[in-house]
Amino acid sequence: MLNGLIGRKLGMTQMTDATGRVRAVTVISLGPCAISQIKTAATDGYEAVQVTWGRRRPSRITKAARGHFQKAEVAPGVATREFARRGEGDLKLGQMVTAAEVFKPGDLVDITGVSKGRGYAGVIRRHHFKGFPNSRGTHEYFRHGGSIGNRSFPGRVRKGLRMAGQLGNETATVQNLELLEILADDQAIAVAGGVPGPDGGIVIVRHASRRPVIEAAANG
């Protein structure tokens, strides 16, 4: 099938697992996604499956996009992404793919979303700087970042130096979250832990790309 799907973050709640432990979980409305294009090495240079999620009015998209979706005989979607094939199974244009066909309880997944925008922030909040002592000798310099470079060499501020600036509102990925339950009737999944972005934000859920360090070490 596919190695991921598109969905929308619904919010957080809690649930009790089989051992009686209360777990904080995020509920995600995941799929169903319609296959809008199947890419092959012969025609596109690589193998991938393009899927679209949600529904958007045709008047809200470009003419080229309308033709693209009409060719696949699917409705224009809110979000469109490409995923790699995973496992066996025939795929065709217009086919609807559900979460239960791609994932199962116990899978580890990577979830990508756009983090909440926090506005302009200083170095303490943005980069977790310690700050300066609140004791004698420090004057109006408690939450500053300190030196940003030498005067003689390099004579400029190096690129990438941690300074104040925009916090959040950027693509973020959380890896190796456990998928606890698939709510097939609601087309949703419950994932242990937090997920980037606000409630209602679009997220991409994929099978984990790497094993956790502890698990990898245990298996040699």
N, C-alpha and C positions, 0 to 999 in steps of 0.2 A: 504494500500500500504506500503510504507517505510517511515521512519522518516528522511531520508536524501539521498544525492547523492554526487558523486565525480565530480569535475570540474577543470577548469583552469582559473586563474585570467587573464583577458585580459587587464585591465587598468582602469583609472578613467576618468570621464567626468562630465558633469552637465546636468540636465534636470529640466524642470519647472513642478511643480505639479498642481493640480486642483485649488489651491488657488492663483496661480501666483508666488509662492515662488520658487526661484532657489535653487536646491538641488545638493550637490556634491554626485555623485554616483560611485560605482564600478561595472563594467560589468564583469560577470563571464560566461564563456562557461560551462554550466552545463548539463552533460549527453549527449546523452542517455547512460545509463549504462546497461550492460548485467548481468543477474543473473547467477552466476557461481556455487552457492551451496545454498541449503536450509537446515538449521540446525534445528533439532527438539530435544525436551527433551529426547525422547526415544533413539536416536542414538548418540547425542552429549552432552546431559546433560543440554542444554539450547536452547532457541528459538532465531534464528537470520537468516538473509538473507545476503549472501555474494554476492557482486556485483563487477564488474570490469569495468574500464573505459579506453578508448583509445585503441591503437593497437600496439603491439610489435612483432618483428620478432621471430618466434619459436626458431631460433638459439641463441637468446639472453637470454633464460630462461633455467632452469634446466629440466632434463628429467621428474622428478616428477611433476613439474609444468605443463609441456606439457600434461602429462596424466590427470592431474586434469581438465584442460580446455577442453581437448578432450572429457572427460566424460560428460561434460555439453554442448558440441557442441558449444562452443563460442571461439572466437579468443583470444589469450593471450593479456592481458591488460597491460597498463602502471602502473596503480595503482589499488589495490584491497583492499576493506574494508568491514566491517560487519555493518549492520544496523538492528534496531529492526522493527518489523512490526508495522504499524499504520493504524487503520481503517480496513475496510473490503476489500475483493478482493482476488481472487485466483492468486497465483504466481506459475510459473513453470520454470524449467531450460531453459536457453537460451533466456528468455523473455527480451525484451528491455524496459527499464523504462525511461520515459522522465521527464523533469522538471515540465511540466504542469500537470502530473499525481500525483506529490508529493506535489507541492507547488501551492499557488495562491497569487495574489497581496494582500498586506496588512499583510501577515504572518510575524511574528517575527522569525528570524533565528540566529543560532550560527554558526560562520564560523571559521574553524581551518586551519592554514597554518604554514609554517616555515618562521619565520621573517627574514628580510635581515641581513646578517652578516656584522657587523661594525668593526670587528677586535678587537685588544687589546685596551681597553679604561680605563681611570682613573675614580676615584670615582665621580667626578663632572658630567661627561657625563653619566656614567653608572648608578649611584644611585642618581643623582641630589643633591649631597652634596653642601652646601653653600660655603665652602672654608674659608680661613682665611682673616682677614682685610688687606687691601692694605695701611695701615697707618704705622706710626713709630713703630718699635719693631718687625715687622715680616720680617724675612730674609730668602729668598729662600724657603719659606714654604707656598706659596699662594694657591696651588691647591692640597695639601696633604690631607690624610684622618684623621690625628690625631691619638690619642692613639688607640691601638688595644687590650689592656688588662692590667691586673695587673701583677706585677713581682712575688709577693709572692703567691697569689691565684687568678686564678687557675694555674698560672705558665705556661700557654700555650694560644694559640689563639683559641678561641671557634669556633666550626664548624658553618658555615653559616654566619660568619661575613662579612659584606659588604666591599669589597675591590676591587681593580682594577682587570680586567680580560676580558675574551671574552664577547663582547656585541653583542646580536642578535644571529642569526643562531640557534634558538631554537623554539620548538613548541609553538604557541601562539593562543589563542582563543578570539575572540571578540563576546560578547553576545548581543542579543536583537537588531539586526539590522533589519530595516524594508525593506521588499521586495517590491519595488515600481512597478516593471513591469516584465512580462515574455515575452521574445522575442521568440515566438515559432518557427518562420521561421528560426532563427539563432541558435536555441538550446542554448539560453543564458538568463540570468536574470540580472536585474539592482537592486542593493542593496544600500540603503542610507549609506553614510559614507565610511571609509577606511577599508581595509581588509589586514591582515598580509601577508607579502611576496612580492617578486618582480613580475612584469608583466611576465606572462608565468608560474608562480609557481602553483603547484597542491594544491587545497583547498578542504576541506570537509564542505559541507553545511548541517546543520541539523535544524529541528524545535527547537525553543528555549526551553531549559530545565527548565527555571524558568521565572516567570513574572518579569517585572521591579518593583523596590521598590515602585515607585509612583503609578503605576497601581494597585499593590497588596494592598496598603494602601487604595486607593479609593474604591476598591471592598470589603474591610473588610477582 
